[in-house]
Amino acid sequence: YEDEATIIVAPEAVRYARDIRNLWNKIDFAGVMLKNDHVILHASYVKWNEKGVAFCGPSGIGKSTQADLWNKAGAEVINGDRVMIEVARSAVMHGIPFAGSSGICQNQSVPSMAIIVLGQSEENKIWRLEKQVAIKKLYAQSGLNRWSISEVERSLTLLDRLCGMVPIYQMDCRPDESAVELLKNVLNGRGCR
């Protein structure tokens, strides 16, 4: 088949190859996708009302917690650790075969509704980020080879385009259903707090 490949792993490398991220890093998956107008973010990705919502941030910030809460509220978790976003005429979120600790990775694609940069707080609050701030926060969670000037430049170009297409919010929140309700209100057009 033209669009398939076989990877043969030497017996001494099997342990290394079990984590698919090691193999994908070797073939520079992120770099290949950047060249094809896709960015990869460290984010949990849910499908809600047939659109994608990504919860972005560093490890331990609550991405999986928010995805689980949204799942209980009727959304479907597509990926618990990574989202690939195609940035072309519109922004489309795609599943990717990296599951992270959640073990959830589905091959589904939907139009992007919003990207949420998470923070932790005793009080739920959300606000839309200005474009330059949004680019900076998303860049910090982007999968790319930062030593490659061309990948950095391409990533920033695509993030600039993405931030013009999709609303990017900062949501500092509690790890409970009240955060889900706040974000639902915002996504349904009832404003930010």
C-alpha positions as CSV (number, residue, x, y, z in Angstrom):
1,Y,0.0,0.0,0.0
2,E,1.3,3.5,-0.9
3,D,0.3,5.2,2.4
4,E,1.6,2.5,4.8
5,A,5.0,1.7,6.3
6,T,6.4,-1.1,8.3
7,I,8.8,-0.4,11.2
8,I,11.1,-3.3,12.1
9,V,12.5,-3.0,15.6
10,A,15.7,-4.8,16.7
11,P,15.2,-7.1,19.7
12,E,17.4,-4.9,21.9
13,A,15.2,-1.8,21.1
14,V,11.8,-3.3,21.8
15,R,11.5,-1.8,25.2
16,Y,12.3,1.7,23.8
17,A,9.9,1.2,20.8
18,R,7.0,0.2,23.0
19,D,6.4,3.9,23.7
20,I,5.2,5.1,20.3
21,R,6.3,8.6,21.1
22,N,9.9,7.5,20.9
23,L,9.3,6.3,17.4
24,W,7.3,9.3,16.3
25,N,10.0,11.6,17.6
26,K,12.6,9.7,15.5
27,I,10.6,10.3,12.4
28,D,9.9,14.0,13.4
29,F,6.1,13.6,13.4
30,A,5.6,17.1,14.8
31,G,7.9,18.6,12.2
32,V,6.1,16.8,9.4
33,M,2.8,17.9,10.6
34,L,3.9,21.6,10.9
35,K,4.9,21.5,7.2
36,N,1.4,20.3,6.5
37,D,-0.4,23.1,8.5
38,H,-1.0,21.2,11.7
39,V,0.1,22.1,15.3
40,I,0.2,19.6,18.1
41,L,-0.7,20.8,21.6
42,H,-0.3,19.2,25.0
43,A,-4.1,19.2,25.7
44,S,-7.0,17.0,26.5
45,Y,-9.6,17.2,23.7
46,V,-13.3,16.6,24.0
47,K,-16.1,16.6,21.5
48,W,-19.1,18.6,22.6
49,N,-22.1,19.4,20.3
50,E,-20.1,18.0,17.4
51,K,-17.2,20.5,18.0
52,G,-13.9,20.3,19.7
53,V,-12.8,21.9,22.9
54,A,-9.2,21.5,24.0
55,F,-7.9,21.9,27.6
56,C,-4.3,23.0,27.3
57,G,-1.6,23.4,29.9
58,P,1.4,21.8,31.6
59,S,1.3,18.3,33.3
60,G,-0.7,18.3,36.5
61,I,-2.8,21.5,35.8
62,G,-6.1,19.6,35.5
63,K,-6.5,18.8,31.8
64,S,-7.6,15.2,32.4
65,T,-9.8,16.3,35.3
66,Q,-11.6,18.8,33.1
67,A,-12.0,16.2,30.3
68,D,-13.4,13.7,32.8
69,L,-15.9,16.3,34.2
70,W,-17.0,17.2,30.6
71,N,-17.4,13.5,29.9
72,K,-19.7,13.1,32.9
73,A,-21.7,16.1,31.5
74,G,-22.2,14.4,28.1
75,A,-19.1,15.3,26.1
76,E,-16.9,12.6,24.6
77,V,-13.2,12.5,25.4
78,I,-11.2,12.1,22.2
79,N,-7.7,12.3,23.6
80,G,-6.5,12.8,27.1
81,D,-3.0,14.2,26.4
82,R,-2.6,15.6,22.8
83,V,-4.6,17.3,20.1
84,M,-3.5,17.9,16.6
85,I,-5.1,21.0,15.0
86,E,-5.2,21.5,11.3
87,V,-4.9,25.2,10.5
88,A,-6.1,25.7,7.0
89,R,-9.3,27.5,5.8
90,S,-10.8,26.6,9.2
91,A,-9.4,25.0,12.4
92,V,-10.1,21.3,12.8
93,M,-9.1,19.2,15.8
94,H,-7.9,15.7,15.2
95,G,-7.2,12.7,17.4
96,I,-3.6,11.5,17.6
97,P,-2.3,8.2,18.8
98,F,-0.6,9.4,22.0
99,A,-2.8,8.6,25.0
100,G,-0.8,9.9,27.9
101,S,-1.8,8.5,31.3
102,S,-5.6,8.6,30.4
103,G,-5.2,5.8,27.8
104,I,-7.8,7.6,25.7
105,C,-6.9,8.3,22.0
106,Q,-9.6,8.1,19.3
107,N,-9.3,8.8,15.6
108,Q,-11.9,11.5,15.4
109,S,-11.9,15.0,13.8
110,V,-14.3,17.8,14.4
111,P,-14.3,21.6,13.9
112,S,-12.7,23.6,16.7
113,M,-14.9,25.4,19.1
114,A,-12.4,26.8,21.6
115,I,-9.1,26.2,23.3
116,I,-9.0,26.6,27.1
117,V,-5.7,27.4,28.8
118,L,-6.1,26.0,32.3
119,G,-5.0,27.4,35.6
120,Q,-6.0,26.3,39.1
121,S,-7.9,28.5,41.5
122,E,-10.3,28.4,44.4
123,E,-12.7,30.6,42.4
124,N,-13.8,29.9,38.8
125,K,-13.0,32.7,36.4
126,I,-12.6,32.8,32.6
127,W,-11.6,35.5,30.1
128,R,-10.7,35.6,26.5
129,L,-7.0,36.0,25.9
130,E,-5.6,38.7,23.7
131,K,-4.0,37.3,20.6
132,Q,-0.3,37.8,21.5
133,V,-0.8,36.4,25.0
134,A,-2.7,33.4,23.5
135,I,0.1,32.7,21.1
136,K,2.7,32.7,23.9
137,K,0.6,30.3,26.1
138,L,-0.1,27.9,23.2
139,Y,3.5,28.0,22.0
140,A,4.6,26.8,25.5
141,Q,2.4,23.7,25.0
142,S,3.3,23.0,21.4
143,G,4.9,19.9,20.2
144,L,7.9,20.9,18.1
145,N,11.7,20.8,17.9
146,R,12.5,24.2,19.5
147,W,16.1,23.9,18.2
148,S,14.8,24.1,14.7
149,I,14.4,27.8,13.7
150,S,12.2,26.8,10.7
151,E,9.9,24.8,13.0
152,V,9.7,27.6,15.6
153,E,8.9,30.1,12.8
154,R,6.3,27.8,11.2
155,S,4.7,27.1,14.6
156,L,4.4,30.8,15.4
157,T,2.9,31.5,12.0
158,L,0.3,28.7,12.5
159,L,-0.5,29.7,16.1
160,D,-1.0,33.3,14.9
161,R,-3.5,32.0,12.3
162,L,-5.2,29.6,14.8
163,C,-5.7,32.4,17.3
164,G,-7.4,34.4,14.6
165,M,-9.8,31.5,13.9
166,V,-10.6,30.0,17.3
167,P,-11.3,31.8,20.6
168,I,-8.6,31.1,23.2
169,Y,-9.7,31.5,26.8
170,Q,-7.8,31.4,30.1
171,M,-9.9,29.5,32.7
172,D,-8.6,29.4,36.3
173,C,-10.9,27.0,38.0
174,R,-11.8,24.5,40.6
175,P,-11.7,20.8,39.7
176,D,-15.5,20.3,39.9
177,E,-18.7,20.6,37.9
178,S,-19.0,24.4,38.5
179,A,-16.1,24.9,36.1
180,V,-18.0,22.9,33.4
181,E,-21.1,25.0,33.9
182,L,-19.1,28.3,33.7
183,L,-17.4,27.2,30.4
184,K,-20.7,25.9,28.9
185,N,-22.2,29.4,29.6
186,V,-19.3,31.1,27.8
187,L,-19.3,28.7,24.9
188,N,-23.1,29.1,24.6
189,G,-22.6,32.9,24.2
190,R,-23.5,34.0,27.7
191,G,-20.3,35.9,28.4
192,C,-17.1,35.7,30.4
193,R,-16.6,36.4,34.1
